[in-house]
Amino acid sequence: RTVDTVTVPEGYRWDPIIRWGDPLFADSPEFEIANQTGESQSKQFGYNCDYLNVISDGRNDRTGYLVTSHEY
């Protein structure tokens, strides 16, 4: 059986931080899955992330930098 959902323990919740195609800059084009180009994707969050981490900025345990690597 395959389930396409995120399961978290009771008392917790999950929310997306950033999704494929989300704009990265003020001039980023609207995401159109059927019309992606290299130019448009270069201004949007990528696809197929193989690394994601929040690295502390040293100020406290609630702030830091979201670091990711994606192939597309």
Secondary structure, DSSP 8 states (H G I E B T S, - for coil): ----S----TT-----S--TT-BSSTT-----GGG--HHHHTTB--SSEEEEEEEE-SS-TT-EEEEEEE--
